[in-house]
Amino acid sequence: MTILVTGSSGLVGSEAVSHFDAQGHEVVGVDNNMRRVFFGAAGDTLWNLERLKRTTKRFKHAELDIRDRAGIDELFKAHTFELIVHCAAQPSHDKARDIPILDFEVNALGTINLLEATRQHCPEAVFVLFSTNKVYGDAPNEIPMKELATRWDYARPEDYDGVDETCRIDRTLHSLFGASKAAADLVAQEYGRYFGMKVGVFRGGCLTGPSHSGVELHGFLSYLVKMGVTGGKYSVFGYKGKQVRDNIHSYDVVRAIEEFAAAPRPGEVYNLGGGRENSISMLEAIAKIEELTGRKMDWKYVDENRKGDHICYISNLSKLKKHYPNWGITRGIDSILEEMTRSARVTAGAK
Ligand SMILES: NC(=O)c1ccc[n+]([C@@H]2O[C@H](COP(=O)([O-])OP(=O)(O)OC[C@H]3O[C@@H](n4cnc5c(N)ncnc54)[C@H](O)[C@@H]3O)[C@@H](O)[C@H]2O)c1
């Protein structure tokens, strides 16, 4: 296959490039290192691009902005893509407040540019959009919760497996990021439902792994591990540090893309996270990282939660597992943290 991966120097994009290149596919990556524009030097993804160039066989990189419609059109004229994996984004809930127009242009306009180019040039291609659980805004906080010693959890047995795709996406506080991603999510569904194209939408929980250029405003586990290894300061915002996230390794994310691409369902939406087995609270994550690094973390508690932040978010994976029974979580939270700690140590030592 000829595959386009946008955001190819980022966490998910780079995992997709490596995975599909190793299988012998032609992979074209689009990334303009905009993560550095959003988050400064710590968000720079050039190291990951260099790694991909070193480790892949056929990967080609285009330094293109997905907002550049003419440039995207040229790219689609030059290649006949069979799979498009769209990962490029402004990915931060909090950052969007400072750059609302740029956030909307990258997330919403960038997505429709790619969908329309696909419709014009290769309408038979499979298109995978990375959406987010923030399209549900803070609606998941309405689920009754109980407070345990180190985490919040759902109080009712029927909520045990987490939030499914029927959760409403309107009349809720999203953050501007959640709203721009919801626009992309809806327009992508429409290209699936209205035009009948093979579009799949994946609403991510916490996607993670060693290839994340983690910064305070995005990639919490990667940043937390980095602070644990280097001794930097970390701030925990609100909810007594008991807020829960479900974490999925980028390898398992790419495996979901692969399963969808092999048997696409037009316009379908899936929640994609680590599920209950890979869920962890801030307090629990800090304790695990202290165990792995053998040193106390330097963190402080700020008694104000991030606006619209989830108290406990666990992705219900039932629909994805039902439609794609060959897919499942293969990397547990302990092994994810171990791998990230090893990798952060190597990076810290190399500096
Ligand atoms: N990581 C998570 O926890 C998480 C959770 C939910 C959803 N998602 C979604 O998954 C997708 C991938 O996330 P990620 O963690 O790999 O993000 P990432 O920031 O690591 O990667 C995104 C890449 O896109 C590039 N990019 C940004 N704007 C661009 C533009 N205008 N043109 C070209 N390239 C551009 C960036 O330079 C970066 O390398 C995003 O859509 C994100 O919103 C991520």
The ligand as an SDF file (V2000), in Angstrom:
LIG
                    3D

 44 48  0  0  0  0  0  0  0  0999 V2000
   -1.5190   11.7980   22.9730 N   0  0  0  0  0  0  0  0  0  0  0  0
   -2.6990   11.7960   23.5020 C   0  0  0  0  0  0  0  0  0  0  0  0
   -2.8380   11.5830   24.7130 O   0  0  0  0  0  0  0  0  0  0  0  0
   -3.9300   11.9790   22.6750 C   0  0  0  0  0  0  0  0  0  0  0  0
   -5.1750   11.8010   23.2840 C   0  0  0  0  0  0  0  0  0  0  0  0
   -6.3360   11.9490   22.5250 C   0  0  0  0  0  0  0  0  0  0  0  0
   -6.2390   12.2700   21.1850 C   0  0  0  0  0  0  0  0  0  0  0  0
   -5.0160   12.4550   20.6160 N   0  0  0  0  0  0  0  0  0  0  0  0
   -4.9700   12.8230   19.1960 C   0  0  0  0  0  0  0  0  0  0  0  0
   -4.1520   11.9000   18.4870 O   0  0  0  0  0  0  0  0  0  0  0  0
   -3.4540   12.5870   17.4490 C   0  0  0  0  0  0  0  0  0  0  0  0
   -1.9720   12.3180   17.5850 C   0  0  0  0  0  0  0  0  0  0  0  0
   -1.5420   12.7930   18.8690 O   0  0  0  0  0  0  0  0  0  0  0  0
   -0.0160   12.7480   19.2920 P   0  0  0  0  0  0  0  0  0  0  0  0
    0.0160   12.5770   20.7630 O   0  0  0  0  0  0  0  0  0  0  0  0
    0.7250   11.8370   18.4050 O   0  0  0  0  0  0  0  0  0  0  0  0
    0.3920   14.2780   18.9830 O   0  0  0  0  0  0  0  0  0  0  0  0
    1.8470   14.8550   18.7130 P   0  0  0  0  0  0  0  0  0  0  0  0
    1.7870   16.3120   19.0580 O   0  0  0  0  0  0  0  0  0  0  0  0
    2.9040   14.0010   19.3280 O   0  0  0  0  0  0  0  0  0  0  0  0
    1.9640   14.7170   17.1120 O   0  0  0  0  0  0  0  0  0  0  0  0
    1.3100   15.5600   16.2320 C   0  0  0  0  0  0  0  0  0  0  0  0
    2.2930   15.9770   15.1610 C   0  0  0  0  0  0  0  0  0  0  0  0
    1.5890   16.8100   14.2180 O   0  0  0  0  0  0  0  0  0  0  0  0
    2.4620   17.8180   13.7890 C   0  0  0  0  0  0  0  0  0  0  0  0
    1.6500   18.9470   13.3300 N   0  0  0  0  0  0  0  0  0  0  0  0
    0.9000   19.7800   14.0850 C   0  0  0  0  0  0  0  0  0  0  0  0
    0.3000   20.6930   13.3210 N   0  0  0  0  0  0  0  0  0  0  0  0
    0.6610   20.4320   12.0520 C   0  0  0  0  0  0  0  0  0  0  0  0
    0.3560   21.0410   10.8030 C   0  0  0  0  0  0  0  0  0  0  0  0
   -0.4200   22.1350   10.7390 N   0  0  0  0  0  0  0  0  0  0  0  0
    0.8600   20.5020    9.6750 N   0  0  0  0  0  0  0  0  0  0  0  0
    1.6820   19.4080    9.7380 C   0  0  0  0  0  0  0  0  0  0  0  0
    2.0130   18.8020   10.9000 N   0  0  0  0  0  0  0  0  0  0  0  0
    1.5210   19.3230   12.0240 C   0  0  0  0  0  0  0  0  0  0  0  0
    3.3030   18.1490   15.0080 C   0  0  0  0  0  0  0  0  0  0  0  0
    4.5420   18.7680   14.6770 O   0  0  0  0  0  0  0  0  0  0  0  0
    3.4790   16.7900   15.6790 C   0  0  0  0  0  0  0  0  0  0  0  0
    4.6860   16.1700   15.3040 O   0  0  0  0  0  0  0  0  0  0  0  0
   -3.8620   14.0560   17.5520 C   0  0  0  0  0  0  0  0  0  0  0  0
   -4.9360   14.2830   16.6950 O   0  0  0  0  0  0  0  0  0  0  0  0
   -4.3420   14.1880   18.9770 C   0  0  0  0  0  0  0  0  0  0  0  0
   -5.2810   15.2400   19.1540 O   0  0  0  0  0  0  0  0  0  0  0  0
   -3.8530   12.3150   21.3370 C   0  0  0  0  0  0  0  0  0  0  0  0
  1  2  1  0
  2  3  2  0
  2  4  1  0
  4  5  1  0
  4 44  2  0
  5  6  2  0
  6  7  1  0
  7  8  2  0
  8  9  1  0
  8 44  1  0
  9 10  1  0
  9 42  1  0
 10 11  1  0
 11 12  1  0
 11 40  1  0
 12 13  1  0
 13 14  1  0
 14 15  2  0
 14 16  1  0
 14 17  1  0
 17 18  1  0
 18 19  2  0
 18 20  1  0
 18 21  1  0
 21 22  1  0
 22 23  1  0
 23 24  1  0
 23 38  1  0
 24 25  1  0
 25 26  1  0
 25 36  1  0
 26 27  1  0
 26 35  1  0
 27 28  2  0
 28 29  1  0
 29 30  1  0
 29 35  2  0
 30 31  1  0
 30 32  2  0
 32 33  1  0
 33 34  2  0
 34 35  1  0
 36 37  1  0
 36 38  1  0
 38 39  1  0
 40 41  1  0
 40 42  1  0
 42 43  1  0
M  CHG  2   8   1  16  -1
M  END
$$$$
